[in-house]
Amino acid sequence: MSAKVLDGKIAAEALLDSIKEDVQKLDPKLVVVQVGDNPASDAYVRQKFKSCERVGMRSEHIHLSAETTLDELMKVISDLDSDEDVSGFIVQMPLSDALQKHAPQVIRAIDPKKDADGFTAYNLGKMFLSKEFEHLPPATPSGVVHLLSYYKIPVEGKHVVILGRSNIVGKPLAVMLINRGATVTVCNSKTKNIKELSVQADILISAIGKPKFVTEDMVKEGAVVIDVGITRTDDGLTGDIDFDAVSKKASALSPVPGGIGPNTVASLIVNCLKAKQRQVEC
């Protein structure tokens, strides 16, 4: 068999098209704060602004030098928190080398009502309550959920195995899938029997950032495989999944690039719109 390729670009475009009318009505504004120059971050930021243009959302790029101090960055965040014209904003990660250790402090400074990335403790905590409280969930897990939904891949009652327990992907994604009725197993670098667990998965999701870590013998026949990992190698961008080998065994498989990435960006744009909607309601 040959796996169906889950084209993330098509799914993301459908999500963005679905919000155009509301964007025009509410006129939200997204701000991206970037510290220093990181080639990967530059590419992600460009994609975010392209998606804003697609739906007609106002956007602004605050690009600070790598020498920016913590106090200077916190002042920018404070100004954005208090600016009524800003619906949502993100601080692009990673930060400069000097500031990266302060990332938790930076995230805490973001007003949860404007937290377009969904990283603040308040928004993560709400997500734990139920699907109905996922008001501003993390963008990448939201992108995974949207991709599965777009291709009508059922989650309820399925055994989902997630490789990776990060606060950005693994943990919140596990909660979002539990909210939708899945049975979820989360593996990490200390898990001793990863292969035994992964081969049990109806839906296998890898988010560890190790090129071609998931091989054919780790996948159950007919499983759905979602590749969230992305690593820049000499051969270009590579995912966690050995795509060619696994595609012979899986029923559906997301590619890298062009899978979860576009849906992460689209989910970020949706979060900015949701933030504006909730601000108007208040």
C-alpha positions as CSV (number, residue, x, y, z in Angstrom):
1,M,0.0,0.0,0.0
2,S,1.0,3.6,-0.4
3,A,0.0,6.2,2.2
4,K,-2.3,9.1,1.4
5,V,-0.3,12.3,1.7
6,L,-1.9,14.8,4.0
7,D,-1.2,18.0,2.2
8,G,-1.0,20.6,4.9
9,K,-1.1,23.6,2.5
10,I,-4.5,22.7,1.3
11,A,-5.8,22.2,4.8
12,A,-4.3,25.5,6.0
13,E,-5.7,27.4,3.0
14,A,-9.2,26.1,3.8
15,L,-8.9,27.2,7.4
16,L,-7.7,30.7,6.4
17,D,-10.5,31.0,3.8
18,S,-13.1,30.2,6.5
19,I,-12.1,33.2,8.6
20,K,-11.8,35.9,5.9
21,E,-15.3,37.3,6.5
22,D,-14.8,37.6,10.2
23,V,-11.4,39.2,9.8
24,Q,-12.9,41.9,7.5
25,K,-15.7,42.6,10.1
26,L,-13.5,42.8,13.2
27,D,-10.2,44.1,11.7
28,P,-7.8,42.4,14.1
29,K,-4.1,43.2,14.2
30,L,-1.2,40.7,14.8
31,V,2.2,41.9,15.9
32,V,5.3,39.6,15.7
33,V,8.2,40.6,17.9
34,Q,11.6,39.1,16.8
35,V,14.9,39.5,18.5
36,G,18.0,39.1,16.5
37,D,18.4,37.3,13.1
38,N,17.8,33.6,12.9
39,P,17.3,32.2,9.4
40,A,14.6,29.7,10.5
41,S,12.8,32.4,12.4
42,D,13.0,34.7,9.4
43,A,11.2,32.1,7.3
44,Y,8.5,31.5,9.9
45,V,7.9,35.2,10.2
46,R,7.5,35.6,6.5
47,Q,5.0,32.8,6.4
48,K,2.9,34.5,9.2
49,F,2.7,37.7,7.3
50,K,1.8,36.0,4.0
51,S,-1.1,34.3,5.8
52,C,-2.1,37.7,7.3
53,E,-2.2,39.1,3.7
54,R,-4.3,36.1,2.5
55,V,-7.1,36.9,5.0
56,G,-6.7,40.7,5.0
57,M,-5.4,40.9,8.6
58,R,-3.3,43.9,9.7
59,S,0.1,42.9,10.9
60,E,3.3,44.5,12.2
61,H,6.9,43.3,12.6
62,I,8.9,44.6,15.5
63,H,12.4,43.4,14.7
64,L,14.8,44.1,17.5
65,S,18.6,43.7,17.4
66,A,20.4,40.8,19.0
67,E,21.8,43.2,21.6
68,T,18.3,44.0,23.0
69,T,18.3,43.7,26.8
70,L,15.6,41.9,28.8
71,D,14.4,45.3,30.1
72,E,14.0,46.7,26.6
73,L,12.1,43.6,25.4
74,M,9.9,43.7,28.5
75,K,9.1,47.3,27.7
76,V,8.0,46.4,24.2
77,I,5.8,43.6,25.6
78,S,4.2,46.0,28.1
79,D,3.4,48.5,25.4
80,L,1.8,45.8,23.3
81,D,-0.2,44.5,26.3
82,S,-1.7,48.0,26.8
83,D,-2.2,48.9,23.1
84,E,-5.9,48.6,22.4
85,D,-5.2,48.4,18.6
86,V,-3.2,45.2,19.0
87,S,-5.5,42.1,19.1
88,G,-2.7,39.5,19.5
89,F,1.0,39.2,19.4
90,I,3.8,36.7,19.7
91,V,7.4,36.9,20.7
92,Q,9.2,34.7,18.1
93,M,11.3,31.9,19.6
94,P,14.1,31.2,19.9
95,L,15.2,34.5,21.4
96,S,18.8,35.8,21.1
97,D,21.4,33.7,22.9
98,A,21.6,36.3,25.7
99,L,17.8,36.3,26.3
100,Q,16.8,32.7,25.6
101,K,17.3,31.7,29.2
102,H,14.6,34.3,30.1
103,A,12.0,32.8,27.7
104,P,9.7,31.7,30.6
105,Q,9.8,35.2,32.1
106,V,9.1,36.7,28.6
107,I,6.1,34.4,28.1
108,R,4.7,35.3,31.6
109,A,4.7,39.0,30.6
110,I,2.3,38.5,27.7
111,D,-1.3,39.4,28.4
112,P,-3.2,36.1,28.1
113,K,-6.0,37.9,26.2
114,K,-3.4,38.7,23.5
115,D,-1.5,35.5,23.6
116,A,-1.7,34.4,19.9
117,D,0.8,31.6,20.4
118,G,-1.2,30.1,23.3
119,F,1.8,29.7,25.5
120,T,0.8,31.5,28.7
121,A,-0.1,29.4,31.8
122,Y,-3.6,30.9,31.8
123,N,-4.5,29.7,28.3
124,L,-2.8,26.3,28.8
125,G,-4.7,25.8,32.0
126,K,-8.0,26.6,30.4
127,M,-7.3,24.0,27.7
128,F,-7.1,21.3,30.4
129,L,-10.7,21.9,31.4
130,S,-12.4,20.8,28.1
131,K,-12.5,21.3,24.4
132,E,-15.0,24.1,25.0
133,F,-12.3,26.1,26.9
134,E,-9.6,25.9,24.2
135,H,-10.0,29.6,23.4
136,L,-6.4,30.3,22.6
137,P,-4.6,26.9,22.4
138,P,-1.0,26.5,21.3
139,A,-0.7,26.9,17.5
140,T,1.1,23.7,16.6
141,P,-1.2,21.3,18.5
142,S,-4.1,23.2,17.0
143,G,-2.6,22.7,13.6
144,V,-2.3,18.9,14.1
145,V,-5.9,18.8,15.3
146,H,-7.1,20.8,12.3
147,L,-5.2,18.6,9.8
148,L,-6.8,15.5,11.2
149,S,-10.2,17.1,11.1
150,Y,-9.8,18.4,7.6
151,Y,-9.0,14.9,6.3
152,K,-11.8,13.5,8.4
153,I,-9.5,11.2,10.4
154,P,-11.4,10.1,13.5
155,V,-9.7,10.6,16.9
156,E,-12.4,9.5,19.3
157,G,-11.7,6.0,20.6
158,K,-8.3,5.8,18.9
159,H,-5.0,5.1,20.5
160,V,-2.7,8.0,19.8
161,V,1.0,7.7,20.6
162,I,3.0,11.0,20.8
163,L,6.8,11.0,20.6
164,G,7.9,14.1,22.5
165,R,6.7,15.8,25.7
166,S,7.5,19.5,25.1
167,N,5.4,22.2,26.5
168,I,5.0,23.6,23.0
169,V,3.7,20.4,21.3
170,G,3.7,17.1,23.1
171,K,1.9,18.0,26.4
172,P,-0.8,20.3,25.1
173,L,-1.4,18.1,22.0
174,A,-2.0,15.1,24.4
175,V,-4.6,17.2,26.3
176,M,-6.4,18.4,23.1
177,L,-6.6,14.8,21.9
178,I,-7.9,13.5,25.2
179,N,-10.5,16.3,25.1
180,R,-11.6,14.7,21.8
181,G,-12.0,11.2,23.2
182,A,-8.6,9.7,22.3
183,T,-6.5,7.4,24.5
184,V,-3.1,9.0,24.5
185,T,0.4,7.6,25.3
186,V,3.2,10.2,25.5
187,C,6.8,9.0,25.1
188,N,10.0,10.9,25.9
189,S,13.7,10.4,25.8
190,K,13.5,8.3,29.0
191,T,10.9,5.9,27.6
192,K,12.5,2.4,27.4
193,N,10.1,0.7,25.0
194,I,9.3,3.3,22.4
195,K,9.1,0.9,19.5
196,E,6.7,-1.4,21.4
197,L,4.4,1.5,22.1
198,S,4.6,3.2,18.8
199,V,3.7,0.1,16.9
200,Q,0.4,0.0,18.9
201,A,-0.7,3.5,17.7
202,D,-3.7,4.0,15.5
203,I,-2.3,7.5,15.1
204,L,1.4,8.1,15.6
205,I,2.6,11.7,16.1
206,S,6.3,12.5,16.3
207,A,7.6,15.8,17.6
208,I,11.2,15.2,18.7
209,G,13.3,16.8,16.0
210,K,15.4,13.8,15.1
211,P,15.6,13.3,11.3
212,K,14.1,10.0,10.2
213,F,13.8,8.7,13.7
214,V,10.6,6.8,13.0
215,T,11.2,3.8,10.8
216,E,8.9,1.4,9.1
217,D,9.1,-1.2,11.9
218,M,7.8,1.4,14.4
219,V,4.5,1.8,12.6
220,K,1.4,-0.4,12.7
221,E,0.0,-1.4,9.4
222,G,-2.6,1.1,8.3
223,A,-1.7,3.7,11.0
224,V,-2.0,7.5,10.5
225,V,1.4,9.1,10.9
226,I,1.8,12.8,11.6
227,D,5.3,14.4,11.4
228,V,5.7,17.5,13.5
229,G,9.5,17.4,13.8
230,I,11.6,19.5,11.4
231,T,15.4,19.6,11.2
232,R,17.6,21.5,8.7
233,T,20.1,19.0,7.2
234,D,22.5,19.1,4.3
235,D,19.7,17.6,2.2
236,G,17.3,20.3,3.2
237,L,14.4,20.3,5.7
238,T,13.8,16.8,7.1
239,G,11.1,15.4,9.4
240,D,11.1,12.8,12.2
241,I,9.6,10.2,9.9
242,D,11.5,8.1,7.3
243,F,8.9,9.2,4.8
244,D,9.6,6.8,1.9
245,A,9.8,3.7,4.1
246,V,6.8,4.6,6.3
247,S,4.6,5.5,3.4
248,K,4.6,1.9,2.4
249,K,2.9,0.9,5.6
250,A,0.9,3.8,6.9
251,S,-2.6,4.6,5.6
252,A,-2.0,8.4,5.7
253,L,1.1,10.5,6.3
254,S,1.9,14.2,6.6
255,P,5.0,15.4,4.8
256,V,7.9,17.8,5.9
257,P,7.8,20.5,4.8
258,G,4.2,21.2,3.8
259,G,2.4,19.3,6.5
260,I,2.0,20.7,10.0
261,G,3.9,23.9,9.4
262,P,1.3,25.7,7.3
263,N,-1.4,24.6,9.8
264,T,0.6,26.0,12.7
265,V,0.7,29.4,11.0
266,A,-3.0,29.3,10.1
267,S,-3.9,28.4,13.7
268,L,-1.9,31.3,14.9
269,I,-3.9,33.6,12.6
270,V,-7.1,32.1,13.9
271,N,-6.0,32.7,17.5
272,C,-5.5,36.4,16.7
273,L,-9.0,36.6,15.4
274,K,-10.4,34.7,18.4
275,A,-8.5,37.1,20.7
276,K,-10.2,40.1,18.9
277,Q,-13.6,38.4,19.2
278,R,-13.3,37.9,22.9
279,Q,-12.0,41.4,23.4
280,V,-15.0,42.8,21.6
281,E,-17.4,40.6,23.7
282,C,-15.8,41.9,26.9
